[in-house]
Amino acid sequence: MTAMTKVLIADDEIPIRESMRLFPWEEHGYRLAGEARHGVEALELVEREAPDILITDIMMPVLDGISLMRTLRERELSLPVILLTCHKDFDYVREALLLGATDYLVKGVYRDQQLLDALDKARQSIASPAQPYPAAPPERTYRLEVQQAIEYVALHLGETINLPDIAAHVGLSVNYFGSLFRKETGAYFHDYVKAVKLEKAAELLRTSNLKVYEIADKIGIPNYRYFTEIFCKHFGKSPREYRSS
């Protein structure tokens, strides 16, 4: 029997770890070897459990994903790394790719097939490694118009962002941009914007004392009832339950 490929997850967000547990790991030849809440816990688990692949959030308390990758490199603990990020912060992603990350996924918008593709790519790098940390790994990039749209969303979360306006912003027709965005990212533009806004709301719930309605207003969803409804659907719990968890 072929041994299962062991995967370690490092993410400080409980809903993300809970969502990851639902992935059919064993069906695809993988086994979830452990979960860490930050980089320090991840280091301990890497040394103790010897996972084959690490999936880590870029932004974590105590020790973030980039610092975790640097420390792994310093300790000569070579294993493929898949990044999780809330939005396309290309500076961080590029740095992580240069440190040896094999791929990255955007939280809230990636699909199971994208996770599986990233895992298979990481497993392939184990089977035939060129270098533990390549100087110039292959970088997944997006068309300029899609990158511009992603950056615009990150800078205007407090506003209403719709498809016609963003298509005009990047100089493409509505239909073409919508099709291009889905092809490049795997997500409908509307779903992407909603997911990024909700991830920002979750961050504010964890790190600020703002009231829930103030957070809803900050991310451009001033309708409190609607905000609570879509937050529950996205995270499986209400904003107040999320804050107290």
N, C-alpha and C positions, 0 to 999 in steps of 0.2 A: 504493500500500500504506500502511495506517495505521501510524504509528510506534509502536513498543513503548513502554509507560510504564516508565521506569527506576526501580528500587527499590533503596535502600541499607539494609543491615541492620547494626545496632550492638548487639552482645551479647558479653560476655566469656566466655560458656560455649561451648566448642567443640561439644558435642553439639547445642546449640540451633542453631548456625549450620549444622552438618551436616544437621540435620533440615530446616531451611529450604531447603537446596539441592535437596532431593527434591521440593519442591512443583513442579507442572507450570506454571512461570511463563509460558512462551511460548504454551502452549495457551490461556491466558486473556488474552493481549495484554500481558504484562508481561515485563520483562527484569531479571535480577539484576545490578545495576550495580557492586556491591562489598560488602565486609564489613569492619566495624571492630570492634576488640576493646574500645574504650572511646570516650568522648565526644570526646576530642582527635583521635583518628584519624577519627572520623565527621565532625568539622568540616572536616578537611583534604580528605576525600573529597567532601563536599558542595560545597566550593569548586572542586575539580578536576573532578569528574564531573558536577556539576549534575543530581543525581537528581530525579525528580518526586515521589517519596514516600520518607519515612524510617520504618523500623520500628526502634524502639529499646527496649532494656531500661530499666526505671526505675533499678535498682540496678546500677551498674558502677563499676570502679575508675577512678582518675585524674580522670574527669569523668562524673558520673552523668547519667541521662536528663533529669531536671528541669533541672539546670544547663546541659545541652546545649541544651535548648529555649530557655532564657533567653538563652544566647549567640547562638543563631540569630536570635532576635528582635532583640537589640541590633545585630546585623550586618545586619539587614533581609534575611535569607535566608529568604524565606517559602516553605515547602513543607508539605504535610499530614504529620502525624506519627501513627503507630500505636504504641501502647505495648505492651510485653511486661512482665508482672509475674508473680512466683511465687505471689502470693496477693493477696487483695483488700485492699490498703492504701488505704482510701478517701480518706485525707487527701492522699496523694501523687497518686492518680488525679484527684481533684477539682482539685488545683493544676495538674496537667498539662493537664486539659481547659480550664481558664481560660487557660492559655498558648496554647491553640489545637490541642491534640490532637484528632483526629477520632474515635478509637475506641481500645479496648484489648482485649488478649487475655491469658488466663491460661495461662502456660506449663504444658505437660504435660497440659492438658485441652481446649484448643481443637482444633477439627477443621478440615480443609482448607476446608470450606465457610464456616466462620466467618472464616478468613483471607481467603478470596476476597471475602466480603461487606464486610470491613473495607477491603480494597484498592479495591473498586468504589466504596465510599463516599468514600474519599480521592480517587480519580480524579474523581469527580463534583464534589468541592469545587474541583478544579483547573479544571474546565470552566466552572463558574459560581460563582466565589468571591464571598461576600457581603462579607467583610472578611478580611485576611490573618490577624488574630488576634481573633476575635470576643470581645466582653466576656462574653457568657453563652452558650457553645455548648450545643447539646442534650446532656444528660447521660444516659447509659444507667444506670438504677438497677435494683436488685433489690427484690423484695418484702421487707418487713421480716423475715419469718421466715427467708428465705434469707440475708439479710445477717447476721442473728444467728448462723445456723449457720456461715457462713464465718468470722466473727470468733471463734466458739467453737473451731473447728478450729485456727486460727492460735495460739490461747492454750493449747491442750492437745495439742500434737503428741506429747508423750512418753507419752500415755495411749492406751488402746484406745478408739477412737471408732466406735460402730456406729450404724446407722440408727435402731433403736428408741429408743436413748437420746437422740439428737439431736432426733428428732421430739417426744419428750416434753419436751425442753428448750425447744423453740419453741412447744409447745402445739398440735401438729397430729397427726393420725393417721399411722401409718407409711406407708400406701399413698399418702395425699394428699401428704405431705411429699416422698416419693421422686419422685412424678410432678411436683410443683411444682419441685423442685430441678433435675430434668433439663430441664424446659421453660425455666426461667430461665437456666441456665448452659450447657446443651448437653452436660452430663456426668452420668453416674450418680454418686450420692453416694459410693459405695464407691471408684470410680475417682478421683474428685476428692481424697478423703482420702489415698489411696495416692500420687497424684502430688505433692501438697503435702509429704507426709512425705519422699518421695524427693528433691524439690528441696531441702529442708532438709538432707538427708543430703549431697547434692552440695556445698552451701555449706560444711558442716562439713569435708568432705574437702579443700576448697580453702583454708580459712582456719584450720584447727586442726590440732593434732598428736594428736588423739584416735585411738585404735585403731579399726579398722573395727567390731569388736564393740561398742565403747563408743558409737559413733555410732548403730549399729542400736538399741541399748538406749535412747538419748536420744530417738529418734523413735517409740518405742513398738513396735518390731518386734524383740524380743529373740532370735527364732530366727535365728541367723546364716546358716544355709543358705538359709532362705526369703528373708531380706533380700538376700543376694547374688544369688539367682535373679531376683527382681523388679527389682533395680537393673540387672542385665545386660539384661533385657528392655526397660527404660525408656530406658537410655542407650546400649545397644549395646556396653558394656564393663563389666568387673568394677569394684568399688569401688577396688581397688588400681591397676588400669590407669587409671581416671579420675583418681586422685590424681597419678599420675606423668605424665599427658599435659599 
